[in-house]
C-alpha cells in the first residue's frame, strides 16, 4: 500500500497513511467537526493540498469527506444531468452537505482549491446557532470571461458565497435541501441561498475565503491576517508541474508558492 493510500472508513471518512500526525485526533469526548470538500478528478492535487493543509493545522478533531459525484450517483443520491455552466463536478452536489450530515450539527463545505494557513478551530469558534448558514459575503464581479478548462465565467448575485459555507445542518430551513431539491432546483435558487431569508445568513471575515486577485490586504497587516488564515487559489487548475507558479498562487501574495509546494508534497 502506498504512503498516500485511501483508507476510507465505512462511514465515508477519508483517512490516509500520509495524514499528518497531530493534535486533531478525537479523544473520545469531542465530536469531530465534519468537513466536506468538493472533489473533481481533474483537480485531485488541489483537493489533496486543501485536505492536508486543513488536517496539518487543526487542533480539533476533524472528519473529512470528499464529495465525489460518481459515488453519489452510485448511491442514487445524485442524478441530475451536468449543465454547460458547471465548471466542476460538485457545482450542485455541494448543497447535499446537510443531507450527508443527517441534518445534525454543524458542518462545512469547501471548494477543493483552498489552502489553509491556520487552525480551523478559529473558524469553528465563529459559529452562531441563530443562523442557518454562515459564509464570507463577497461582493465579487470577476473580470475574466472564462474559468477552469474554458468554462464560461458567469456573474450573479452572491457569487462565491457558496464556495465555503458553514451549515447549521439541523436548522429547519436546511431540511429543504433534500436530494430531490438539489437535483432539480436552479443554480440561482441554490447558489444564492434562496431557500433562506437574508437574516438567516451569517457573515464571517473575508480572510477565511480570500479570493486571490480580488481581495486586497494592506502590506502592513499581511503577516498577521492574510498569511495567518486561508488563501483561495482562485480559478486556476493545479498540476504538479505548475504548483509553484506565482500565476496560480496570486501575484503579490508573499510566501504562498513555497507554502503550496510544501503542502503538495504529501510525504
C-alpha positions, 0 to 999 in steps of 0.5 A: 500500500502506498504512503498516500493510500485511501483508507476510507472508513465505512462511514465515508471518512477519508483517512490516509497513511500520509495524514499528518500526525497531530493534535486533531485526533478525537479523544473520545469526548469531542465530536469531530467537526465534519468537513466536506470538500468538493472533489473533481478528478481533474483537480485531485492535487488541489483537493489533496493540498486543501485536505492536508493543509486543513488536517496539518493545522487543526487542533480539533478533531476533524472528519473529512469527506470528499464529495465525489459525484460518481459515488453519489450517483452510485448511491442514487443520491445524485442524478441530475444531468451536468449543465454547460455552466458547471465548471466542476463536478460538485457545482450542485452536489455541494448543497447535499452537505446537510443531507450527508450530515443527517441534518445534525450539527454543524458542518462545512463545505469547501471548494477543493482549491483552498489552502489553509494557513491556520487552525480551523478551530478559529473558524469553528469558534465563529459559529452562531446557532441563530443562523442557518448558514454562515459564509464570507459575503463577497461582493465579487464581479470577476473580470475574466470571461472564462474559468477552469478548462474554458468554462464560461465565467458567469456573474450573479448575485452572491457569487462565491458565497457558496464556495465555503459555507458553514451549515447549521445542518439541523436548522429547519430551513436546511431540511429543504435541501433534500436530494430531490431539491438539489437535483432539480432546483436552479443554480440561482435558487441554490447558489444564492441561498434562496431557500433562506431569508437574508437574516438567516445568513451569517457573515464571517471575515473575508480572510477565511475565503480570500479570493486571490486577485480580488481581495486586497490586504494592506502590506502592513497587516499581511503577516498577521491576517492574510498569511495567518488564515486561508488563501483561495487559489482562485480559478486556476487548475493545479498540476504538479508541474505548475504548483509553484507558479506565482500565476496560480498562487496570486501575484503579490501574495508573499510566501504562498508558492513555497507554502503550496509546494510544501503542502503538495508534497504529501510525504 
